[in-house]
Amino acid sequence: MLNKLRLRRKEHTVMGHRLEEPRMTLMVVLWALVYVGLPLMVVGSLIDLGVQVVTGQCVGFWCWF
């Protein structure tokens, strides 16, 4: 599927100058961590806290420290 998308792309030019290909930047990685990684960590921590309150056993990541 990725090959089809890559092959469909035509070379874009503006006034005869070739445009750079889009690429992943550091900001994309940071925003992905904020919008995906942070909520997953919060939900996982709340689940671990709930298990600790109910069972009395520490099963969370913070138990290692």
C-alpha positions in Angstrom: 0.0 0.0 0.0 2.8 2.4 0.8 4.4 1.7 -2.6 1.2 2.7 -4.3 1.1 6.0 -2.4 4.7 6.6 -3.1 4.4 5.9 -6.8 1.3 8.1 -7.2 3.2 11.2 -6.0 4.3 13.5 -8.8 7.2 15.8 -8.5 5.8 19.2 -7.4 7.4 22.3 -8.7 6.7 26.0 -8.1 8.0 28.4 -10.7 10.4 25.7 -11.9 11.9 24.9 -8.5 11.4 21.4 -7.1 9.7 21.3 -3.7 11.2 19.2 -0.9 9.5 16.0 0.0 7.4 16.1 3.3 9.3 14.4 6.2 8.9 13.7 9.8 10.1 16.4 12.1 10.9 16.5 15.8 7.7 18.5 16.4 5.6 15.7 14.9 7.2 13.2 17.2 6.7 15.5 20.2 3.0 16.1 19.4 2.5 12.4 18.9 3.9 11.7 22.3 1.7 14.4 23.8 -1.5 13.3 22.2 -0.9 9.5 22.2 1.7 8.6 24.8 0.7 10.9 27.6 -3.0 9.8 27.7 -2.0 6.2 27.6 0.4 6.7 30.5 -2.3 8.5 32.5 -4.9 5.8 31.9 -2.5 3.0 32.6 -1.4 4.7 35.9 -5.1 5.1 36.9 -5.7 1.4 36.2 -2.7 0.4 38.2 -3.8 2.7 41.1 -7.3 1.1 41.0 -5.8 -2.4 41.2 -3.6 -1.3 44.1 -6.5 0.1 46.0 -8.7 -2.9 45.4 -6.2 -5.7 46.0 -3.6 -4.1 48.1 -0.8 -5.2 45.8 1.4 -2.7 44.0 1.4 -3.6 40.3 2.3 -0.3 38.8 5.5 1.0 37.2 6.2 3.2 40.3 6.5 0.0 42.4 9.9 -0.6 41.0 11.3 2.5 42.7 
